[in-house]
Amino acid sequence: MSTTDQRPFRFGVVGESIRTAGELATTARSAEELGYTTLTLRDHFVTEPFGDQLAPLVALAAAAGATRTLRLGTLVLANDYRHPVMLAKEAATLDHVSGGRFELGIGAGWLREEYEQAGMPFDAAGVRVERLEESLQILRSLLGGEKTSFAGEHYRVRGLTVFPVPPRPTPILVGAGSKRMLGLAGRYADTVGILPRALPEGAISDELSERMPDTIARKADWVREAASGRDVELSMLVSPVFGPDPRKIAARQAVLRGWGASAAELVLDMPSQFVGPVEHIAEQMVARRERFGFSYYLVGDAAMKEFAPVVELLAGR
């Protein structure tokens, strides 16, 4: 990727430890003050694996009232939990009350246990992806201010518009890990969050191969091929670990993840792993933007303050 193709960096916070209204407001204001672009929330109603979560769309409306410039996003909504017409209505309203600061992140849904606890059918991956593709077509049309009719296998819409009408199309992020999902994301999303692939049993792969440079480069290429010349932002959720010696940190991380100390060198090369001093991590991000195209990084709120010096070095560059 040439330097002329590169997007400027931006950074987001995932508010995964927020449990109260007070914590929500405090985290949102801190993120804004520290120079982050976005506050995002997950979409889960079971405790594991991320802890209890507030309902994202309602909570983000409250966060909008506590901030002035911070963008608000979902990372990511499970498509099966909401009909796309109702989601478009909620998204358009949240975009309106936030002054145009909402970014809609959505995926196919992957956590089997959550579906089962709620009594929802956990259909085969192909069916869930088909539903998401139809949903994205409806969402892009409605949130683009168009009168929408759609007849698909899973959804049917006839002559609908959304109110309030977004002054510009609401940005859409799609989280994706498999070739089919990455292609779908490349066709319909403004931002693609590249992930390890979801497994049929309802979990996210922890395989080393899913995190290696060649795999990530291939995934980024699948997105760009599907985008057919559209300028799509590439994003990744990362867990930076700071310290003076990157190799020692990498060895510790390899053991913690169950990959073994011998995987330390592999961890150092993983596009999702950033270890070492602030300046070293910033240099890695610049190099990986050049190689893979990533310009939008998100960190968990527990790392928000420690990661802020990296944001200060790179935001907007």
N, C-alpha and C positions, 0 to 999 in steps of 0.2 A: 504494500500500500504506500503510495507516494505521500509526501508531506502535504501536498495540495489537497489530498482527499480526506485529511484527518479532521475530525470534529474536535472542538475544544473540550477539555475535560469538564465533567460535572459529577457531583457526588451526592449520594442519598443515605438516609438513615432508615433502618428497619426497626420500628418500635416494638420489638418482640417481648420486652419485659414490662411494658406498660399495663398496669392492672386497674388504675383509678383515673378519675377525671383530672385530679391534681397532677398525677404523673404525666398524663397526656399533654396538658398545657405546658408543664415545665420542660418536657422533652422537646416539644415543638418549638418553643421559644429558644431553647439552647441550640437546637439544630440551626435555626435561622441566624442566631448571633454568631455561630461558629463558621458560617459561610457555606453550609450545605444547601443544595438546591431543593431537595425533596425530603419529606417524611412519608414513609410508606408503612402500611399495616398488612399483616397476613390475614387470611380468611379461613379460620378454623374454629369449630365449636366443641372440640374435644381437647382435653388437656395435653395429651402427648401428640407429637414429640416436642412442641415448642412452648408449652405452658399455656395457661388460660389467656385468651385473647378477647379484646373488645370487638364488637361488631364493626367492621372497618369503615363502611360508608357513613354510618352515624357518627363514629368517633372522628373521622376526618372532617366532617362538618364542624364539629366543636374545635378541632385544631385550626381550622381556617379562621374562626373567630378570635383565636388567641395569637395570630400571626398576621404579617402584612405582605410579605413577599414569598414566603416558603411555599413551594408547590406540594401538593398532596397526592399520594398515589396508593394503589393497591398492589401487593406483591405476593401472590396474585389471587384474584377471585377464582373460585372453581365454577366453571360454566354451568355445571349441572345443578348448582344450588339456586339459580335464578333464571327465570325466563328472560330472553334478551330484550323483549319489549319493556318489561318492568325495569330491567337493569338500565336500559337507555334512559328511561324516565328519571331514575335515581341519579345516574351519572350526569345528565343534563342539569338537574337541579343542583347537585353538588358543585358542578362547574360554575353555575350561575352565582350561588351564594358565596363562593370563594373568590369571585372576581376573575374567573378564567384560569384558576390554578390547579385544576384537577387533571390527573393522568390515570387512565383506566388500564390497569394491569389484569390480565385474564389468562387462564390456562384450562386444560381439559379436565382437571381433577385427577388425583392420583392416590389418595390415602384411603385404601379399602376399609380399614377399621372405622373411619369416620362415617362413610356411607352406610356401613352395616349397623352402626349404633343408632343412626337416624332412620333406619328402615328404608333407605334408598337403594335401588338396584345398582350394583357396581358392574356396569356392562363391560364387555370386552373393549380393549384399548381402541380398536378401530372404530367402534360405535361412538365412543366418547370423543374421539378426534373428529369424526364426521359431524357430530352435533356442534362442536366448537367452531368448525369451519362455517357452518350455516349461521351460527350465532354471530360470528365476526362480520359476515356480509350484512346482516341486519343492523348490527351496531354501527358499522361504518356508515351505512346509509342514513340511519336516523340521526346519529351524532354529527353527520355532515350537513344536517338541515334539509334532507331530501324527503319528499313524500315517498313512502316505502311500501312496495308490494313484494312478497317473496313466497314461493311455493317450493318447499324442500321435503325431504324425507322425515324430518324431525320437527320443523317449524313452518307455520303458514301465517303470513301477515298480509293484510289487504288494506291498502290506501291509508297507512298511518303516518303521522308526523309526530315529532316530540316537542313538548313545551316544558321549560323555556328553550327556545332555539339557540344553540351554541353560536356565538359570534364567529367562531372558526371551528373546524372539526376538532373534537376532543381527541388528544393524542392517545393512542392505544399501544400498550406494551403486551407482548405475549412471551410467557416463559416456556422454553422448549428444550428438549434434550435428544429426541430421536430424529432420524432423517426426515420422516414424514412431518413431524411437528415443526421442525426447523424450516421446512419448505413452506408450510402453511403460514408460519410467522413471517417469513420473508415476503410472502404475497400480500399480507393484510396489515402487518404491524408497522408502527412508526419506530418502535424500539423493540429489540429482541433480547431477552434475558437468556443467555446460554447456560444450560444446566446439565448435570449428569442425567442420563436417561432414566425414566420411570420404569419400574419392573412390573410384569403382569400381576404379581402377587400383591401389589399395592404398596410399594416402597420405592425409595430412590437408590439407585445403584451406588455402592461404595467402592466399586472396582477402581484400581489404580489407572487402568487403561482409559477410563472415562475422563481423567483429569490430566492426561499427558498432552504435551504441545501439539503433536501430530493430530490427535483426535480433535482438539479444540480448533486447530486451523481448518480441519476438514469441515467441522460444524459451521464455522464462520463462512466458509466458501459455499456451503449449501444454502445459507441465508442469502448471500449476495447473488447466487445464481437464480434463486426464486424471486428475488426482488426485481430482477430484469432492469437494472439501471436506476431504480428508486434509491434515494439516499436513506438507508436504514441505520439507525443508531444501534450499536452493540453494547450490551450491558452484562455485568456479572456481580453476583453477591460474593464478597470475600471476607475472610477473617484474618486481618493482619496481626502479626505478633512482633513486638518491638524488642530490641536488645542489641548489644554491640557485636555479637558473633552470629551471622546468619546460619553458618553450618551447624553450630550447636543447637540453635533453635529448630532448624529443619529436622535434625535427628530426634529431638524431643517430640516434635509434631508427628513425625512418622510413627513413633512408638504409640503416642496417644490415639492415633487414628487406626491402630492395629495393623499397620503396614510393615512394621519392623524397622530397627535402626538402620539396616542396610539400604533402606529406601530414602535416606536423607538427601542424596544427590538428586533423586527424582523429584523430591518435594521442592528443592530449589528451582527446578525448571517448570513446575506446574504453573500454568497461567492464573489459577485461582489462589495460589499461595504467595503471600508477601511477608517476608521475614527480614528482620535486621533493623538498622537505624532509620530514622525518618528520611534522610536524604537518599539512602540506598533504595528504599521502597519507592520513593518518587521517581528515581531513575529507572527502576524496573517497570513502573507504569508507563513511562514515556516509551521505553523499548517495546513493551507489549502492545501499546497502541500502534506503533509502527509495524509490528509483525502481524498482529491479529485484527486490529481495528477497534479494540475496546476503548471507549471514552467515557462511559458512565459506570461508575463503581458504587456499590452500596455496602455499608457495614452495619452490623447490629448496634443497637443503642448502647450496649455495654462498652463498646469500643469507640463511641462517638468522640469523646473528649481526647483520648489518646491519639486518635487518627487525625484530629483537627489540624496539626501542623502540616500534614501531607496535603490536606485540602487547601491550606493557605499557600503552599508552594505551587500547586498545580491548577486550581480552579480557574477556568476561563482561558487557560493556555492552549 
